[in-house]
């Protein structure tokens, strides 16, 4: 019990430190925007394949670069995949996917996916599944007016460069019986300087209430990870300015794997990154 508390404390400290050194500047929406939803309802016995995926990249200005970013530019890339595969058995699934490319405020999201499923094996059948969310945001320095200050600033001049990537992933392997619920959210487009980048993910695995067993049966894995590179602001035209030089790096990873009889698994990840102005 003490070991679990110690590991939890270390993770909380890492995330707390991260929240004070990382800062993303999101690109804004394009003149033409898209909004769509996909709802899935499955209730049957047999072979099932269900897969959703999205790759979305957007630039704040100019074209999406193939090399170095342009001056003042920020770029975000969002990746999402969700898949379920069975070779038989009974599956009940309800999944809702929503996408909105408009600029979002804090508390709102561009990508949202929620899923609840129950699976029971028949004649040796198994279920496998995967959820993955990745958010990558990078930007070059941006000069400011005298009314805005950066969290790192002792003078009113520049929002510094940055390159931050975070991801959350879960895997279901050889599941014979389980009830699974998961939810993921990404915010990668917003009002420049005032909207935080965000990625949230949570998953819960419990026994199937109709199985007659007190345990779910299978293998569940989760991986949460991040890689952070930040500069600090300085005189924009100074030869010794730090606005475009690496001043902080931060890499972290959290993994969990449980196999066999599963009474309860719950894992949640919440990430935000933005400038204080």
C-alpha positions in Angstrom: 0.0 0.0 0.0 2.9 2.4 0.9 4.6 1.6 -2.4 1.4 2.4 -4.4 1.0 5.7 -2.6 4.7 6.5 -3.2 4.4 5.9 -7.0 1.1 7.9 -7.1 2.8 10.8 -5.3 5.8 10.7 -7.7 3.4 10.9 -10.7 1.4 13.8 -9.2 4.7 15.7 -8.6 5.8 15.1 -12.2 2.5 16.4 -13.5 2.5 19.3 -11.2 6.0 20.3 -12.3 5.0 19.9 -15.9 2.1 22.2 -15.5 4.5 25.0 -14.5 6.9 24.7 -17.4 4.9 23.8 -20.4 2.9 26.2 -22.5 1.2 25.6 -25.9 -0.1 28.4 -28.3 -2.8 26.8 -30.3 -3.6 27.7 -34.0 -7.0 29.2 -34.7 -9.8 27.9 -36.9 -9.9 28.1 -40.7 -12.5 30.1 -42.5 -14.2 26.8 -43.5 -15.0 24.4 -40.7 -16.4 20.9 -40.3 -18.6 19.4 -37.7 -19.7 15.7 -37.8 -20.7 12.8 -35.5 -20.6 9.1 -35.9 -22.8 6.9 -33.6 -22.4 3.2 -33.4 -24.7 0.6 -31.8 -23.8 -3.1 -32.0 -25.6 -6.0 -30.3 -25.0 -9.5 -31.6 -23.1 -12.8 -31.6 -20.4 -13.5 -34.1 -17.3 -11.9 -35.7 -17.2 -8.1 -35.2 -14.8 -5.5 -36.6 -15.3 -1.9 -35.6 -12.6 0.8 -36.2 -12.5 4.6 -36.2 -9.5 6.9 -36.9 -8.7 10.5 -37.5 -5.5 12.4 -38.4 -5.8 16.2 -38.3 -3.1 18.8 -38.7 -3.7 22.6 -38.8 -1.5 25.7 -39.0 -2.0 29.1 -37.5 -0.6 30.9 -40.6 1.0 30.1 -43.9 0.9 26.5 -45.2 1.6 23.5 -43.1 5.4 23.4 -43.1 7.4 20.4 -44.3 10.5 21.6 -42.4 11.1 24.4 -40.0 8.1 26.5 -38.8 7.7 30.0 -40.2 8.1 33.0 -37.9 5.2 33.4 -35.4 3.7 30.1 -36.6 2.1 27.4 -34.5 1.0 23.9 -35.7 -1.1 21.2 -34.0 -1.5 17.6 -35.0 -4.2 15.3 -33.5 -4.2 11.5 -33.9 -7.1 9.3 -32.8 -7.8 5.6 -33.3 -10.4 3.3 -31.8 -10.8 -0.4 -32.7 -12.5 -3.6 -31.6 -12.1 -7.0 -33.1 -13.7 -10.3 -32.1 -13.6 -13.8 -33.6 -16.9 -14.7 -32.1 -18.7 -14.3 -28.8 -21.5 -11.9 -27.8 -20.8 -8.1 -28.1 -22.9 -5.1 -27.1 -21.4 -1.8 -27.9 -22.5 1.9 -27.9 -20.0 4.4 -29.2 -20.3 8.1 -30.0 -17.7 10.1 -31.9 -17.8 13.9 -32.4 -15.5 16.2 -34.4 -15.7 20.0 -34.5 -12.9 22.0 -36.2 -13.9 25.4 -34.9 -11.8 27.2 -32.3 -12.8 25.9 -28.9 -12.7 27.6 -25.5 -11.3 26.0 -22.3 -13.7 23.2 -21.3 -14.7 22.5 -24.9 -13.1 20.0 -27.3 -12.5 19.4 -31.0 -12.4 15.6 -30.7 -14.5 13.5 -28.3 -15.1 9.8 -28.3 -17.1 7.8 -25.7 -17.6 4.0 -25.7 -19.3 1.4 -23.5 -19.2 -2.3 -24.3 -19.9 -5.7 -22.8 -18.3 -8.8 -24.1 -18.8 -12.5 -23.4 -16.8 -15.3 -25.0 -18.5 -18.2 -26.8 -16.6 -21.5 -27.6 -13.1 -20.1 -27.0 -13.6 -16.7 -28.8 -11.7 -13.6 -27.7 -11.9 -9.8 -28.1 -9.0 -7.4 -28.7 -9.2 -3.6 -28.7 -7.3 -0.4 -28.7 -7.8 3.3 -28.0 -5.1 5.9 -28.8 -5.0 9.7 -28.5 -2.0 11.8 -29.4 -1.7 15.6 -29.4 1.4 17.4 -30.8 1.7 21.2 -30.7 4.7 23.2 -31.8 5.3 26.9 -32.3 7.9 29.6 -33.0 8.2 32.7 -30.9 5.5 35.4 -31.1 6.1 39.1 -30.4 3.5 40.7 -28.1 2.2 44.1 -27.4 2.7 45.9 -24.0 -0.7 44.7 -22.6 0.2 41.0 -22.5 2.7 39.2 -20.4 4.1 35.7 -20.7 4.3 33.5 -17.5 8.1 33.3 -18.0 8.5 37.1 -18.7 10.1 39.8 -16.7 9.4 42.2 -19.6 6.7 42.5 -22.2 8.1 41.1 -25.4 7.8 37.5 -26.6 5.9 34.2 -26.2 8.7 31.7 -26.6 9.1 28.7 -28.9 7.9 25.2 -27.8 7.4 21.6 -29.0 5.2 19.4 -26.9 3.7 15.9 -27.5 1.5 13.9 -25.2 -0.4 10.6 -25.8 -2.7 8.2 -24.0 -3.2 4.5 -25.1 -5.1 1.5 -23.9 -5.1 -2.1 -25.1 -7.5 -5.0 -24.5 -5.9 -8.4 -25.2 -7.5 -11.9 -25.2 -10.6 -10.7 -23.3 -13.1 -13.5 -22.5 -15.5 -11.5 -20.4 -15.7 -7.8 -19.4 -17.5 -4.6 -19.3 -15.4 -1.7 -20.7 -16.1 2.0 -20.8 -13.7 4.7 -22.1 -13.7 8.3 -23.0 -11.2 10.6 -24.8 -11.0 14.3 -25.6 -8.6 16.6 -27.5 -8.5 20.3 -27.8 -6.0 21.4 -30.5 -7.6 24.6 -32.0 -8.5 27.7 -30.0 -8.0 31.4 -29.5 -4.3 32.2 -29.6 -2.7 32.7 -26.2 -5.8 32.3 -24.1 -7.0 28.7 -24.8 -5.1 25.7 -23.4 -4.2 22.6 -25.4 -5.8 19.6 -23.8 -5.9 15.8 -23.9 -8.1 13.7 -21.5 -8.5 10.0 -21.4 -10.1 7.5 -19.0 -10.9 3.8 -19.0 -12.7 1.5 -16.7 -12.9 -2.3 -16.8 -15.2 -4.3 -14.6 -16.9 -7.7 -14.6 -19.9 -8.4 -16.9 -22.9 -8.4 -14.6 -24.6 -11.2 -16.6 -21.6 -13.5 -16.6 -22.2 -14.9 -13.1 -18.5 -14.2 -12.2 -17.1 -11.5 -9.9 -14.2 -10.9 -12.3 -13.5 -9.7 -15.8 -11.1 -12.0 -17.7 -8.4 -10.8 -20.0 -5.4 -8.5 -20.3 -5.6 -4.7 -20.0 -2.7 -2.3 -20.7 -2.5 1.5 -20.5 0.4 3.8 -21.5 0.4 7.6 -20.8 3.4 9.6 -22.0 4.7 13.1 -22.8 7.7 14.8 -24.2 8.1 18.6 -23.6 10.6 21.2 -25.0 10.2 24.8 -24.0 12.2 28.0 -24.5 12.0 31.2 -22.4 11.3 34.7 -23.7 13.9 37.4 -24.1 14.7 40.4 -26.2 13.2 39.6 -29.6 16.0 41.2 -31.5 18.8 40.5 -29.1 21.8 38.3 -30.0 21.6 36.7 -26.5 17.8 36.3 -26.3 16.5 33.0 -25.2 13.1 33.1 -27.1 14.2 30.4 -29.5 16.6 28.3 -27.4 15.7 25.1 -25.4 15.3 26.1 -21.7 13.3 23.2 -20.3 12.8 19.5 -21.3 10.5 17.1 -19.6 9.8 13.5 -20.6 7.5 11.2 -18.6 5.7 7.9 -18.9 3.1 5.9 -16.9 2.3 2.2 -17.7 -0.1 -0.3 -16.2 -0.7 -4.0 -17.1 -3.2 -6.3 -15.4 -4.0 -9.9 -16.5 -6.2 -12.7 -15.3 -9.2 -12.1 -13.1 -10.0 -8.4 -12.9 -12.3 -7.0 -10.2 -11.8 -3.4 -11.2 -9.5 -1.2 -13.2 -9.8 2.6 -13.5 -7.2 4.8 -15.1 -7.6 8.5 -15.9 -5.3 11.1 -17.5 -5.8 14.8 -17.7 -3.4 17.2 -19.6 -3.6 21.0 -20.2 -0.9 23.3 -21.5 -1.2 27.1 -22.1 0.3 30.5 -21.4 -0.8 32.6 -18.4 -1.5 36.1 -19.6 
